[in-house]
Every structure is written in structure tokens, then in C-alpha cells.
């Protein structure tokens, strides 16, 4: 059964569409990749689920079902309560996601206390357990530290611990390794996968990297210009992608086994074909 279901979600900034009838689902315990180049609308889908879209963005149609409840039909207060209990975010840049003027400990525990009603003592114990779980040494010291006193990898581990703190059933990971160097990226990807399997959490993994998708995802959705081009399981995608843009993306992925191989750009003809597909879609939509 799907824990997250998005049905025909459209969103606009003024008259300009940024999400076009997006439909996808994430099963309980599944890892789904959400793939596309910059500006495809990947992060906007995550923000729509979490209720953090910019004020300029207007959702114009569709439904977002979280554990069977339609988030878009709820009052804002009820929506925040449901999301706070059932979903969490691992953001892209740990340095900007953490408040530089506050110690690490309260940044993990305050969500448990303020949103979920935990006692301060229980929240503190839970935070220490999670810092142990994400392999942070001396967690008591780290709880008292400020973000700038820690490495990028340590900060990202703290954000992962924070995301899992309330045992959410869905986590949205928004390109969580982009700001890290390659060695640390590998460690963080492995940690996210281990935590997801250990806790049985559904995971929507936003990325532009098909190499990451092949390692951590069971299914994926390919997006371009806010339009879903392909929605499939990982194995058939890498064997025989069905959309020309998907095939071009796969061909453009660097071959780490052959570092001297030249990069293959996505052909202009493929981009023009997708743009024509988007234009045809937009012509069929009612004026917003």
C-alpha cells in the first residue's frame, strides 16, 4: 500500500506552470528516486508534500495523500500536525539548514518537544541514541557544540538523526550529499540507506545523479519541466529506459569505470522533443 500518493498535482507561479499533473507514489518502506536536471521541479514536489512551498507558488489542482489523508484539503494547523508526526526532511546543505547561533542538541530535541509533546528529558535521551546510531563519536559533546565547530559530514549526520528522531514513516531527502566531498558522500548515502532499512521508512530521494539511484532506490520518477516523463522500477529503467530523454540521461551519466571516456551531452533534438511534449500538455490545460 502506498504511504504517499500524489495525484495530478499542478502548481503555478503566476501564469507559469512549474508542476504539470504530477502523479507518483511511494510504498511503505520503499525508496523512490525523483530524478531530473536543475529546474525540473524535484524540490518543489518535496516542498508541496511538506507544506513549505514559497508564497509565490500556488497549487492549482491535484491531491497529496499521506497515509490516506489529503494534505491539501486540511486546515494549515491540522496539516502541520500530520506532517510533523509522519514525515521529515533531510535537506541539501547542512550548513544552512542548521541554525549557526544555536547548539546542536536543541535543534534535534525541540521538534520532539514542541510538535510531538515529548518531555525535554525523553527528547534528550532520544537525541543521544540517534547520534550514537549515526556513528557520531562523543555525542554528549556534539550536543553542546555549535554547527560551525563540526565538519560537513558530521553536520549531515546530525540532520539525518534529526529526521529520524520522531520515527516518521516518510522521509524526503533533497539531494542530501550535494554539499559534501565525494568520500563523505559515499558514507552518507550508505548511512541513509542503513537507517531507512533499519527503521522501515518510506524514502523519496531527490537527486540528479542516476548513479545514486542505482545504489539506493527501488523505483524512480523522471521529471523535466515539471512533467513526469517516466515512472518505473529501477531494474527495467537501467536496462531499457522507455522515454528518449531517460535514455539520453542514462547515456550522459559519467562512466566511473572508464575515467578517460568523454561525456555525452543530452542531444538538442531530445530536449526539443520534450519541450514539444510540454507545450502539447499545456495547450490541453484550462487557463489559470
C-alpha positions, 0 to 999 in steps of 0.5 A: 500500500502506498504511504504517499500518493500524489495525484495530478498535482499542478502548481503555478507561479503566476501564469507559469506552470512549474508542476504539470499533473504530477502523479507518483507514489511511494510504498511503505518502506520503499525508496523512490528516486525523483530524478531530473536536471536543475529546474525540473521541479524535484524540490518543489514536489518535496516542498508541496508534500511538506507544506513549505512551498514559497508564497509565490507558488500556488497549487492549482489542482491535484491531491497529496495523500499521506497515509490516506489523508489529503494534505491539501484539503486540511486546515494549515494547523491540522496539516502541520500536525500530520506532517510533523508526526509522519514525515521529515526532511533531510535537506541539501546543505547542512550548513544552512539548514542548521541554525549557526547561533544555536547548539546542536542538541536543541535543534534535534530535541525541540521538534520532539518537544514542541510538535510531538509533546515529548518531555525535554528529558525523553527528547534528550535521551532520544537525541543521544541514541540517534547520534550514537546510531549515526556513528557520531563519536562523543555525542554528549559533546556534539550536543553542546557544540555549535554547527560551525565547530563540526565538519560537513559530514558530521553536520549531515549526520546530525540532520539525518538523526534529526529526521529520524528522531520522531520515527516518521514513516516518510522521509524526503531527502533533497539531494542530501550529499550535494554539499559534501566531498565525494568520500563523505558522500559515499558514507552518507548515502550508505548511512541513509540507506542503513537507517531507512532499512533499519527503521522501515521508512518510506524514502523519496530521494531527490537527486540528479545523479542516476548513479545514486539511484542505482545504489539506493532506490527501488523505483524512480520518477523522471521529471523535466519541466515539471512533467513526469516523463517516466515512472518505473522500477529501477531494474527495467529503467537501467536496462531499457529506459522507455522515454528518449530523454531517460535514455539520453540521461542514462547515456550522459551519466559519467562512466566511473569505470572508464575515467578517460571516456568523454561525456555525452551531452543530452542531444538538442533534438531530445530536449526539443522533443520534450519541450514539444511534449510540454507545450502539447500538455499545456495547450490541453490545460484550462487557463489559470 
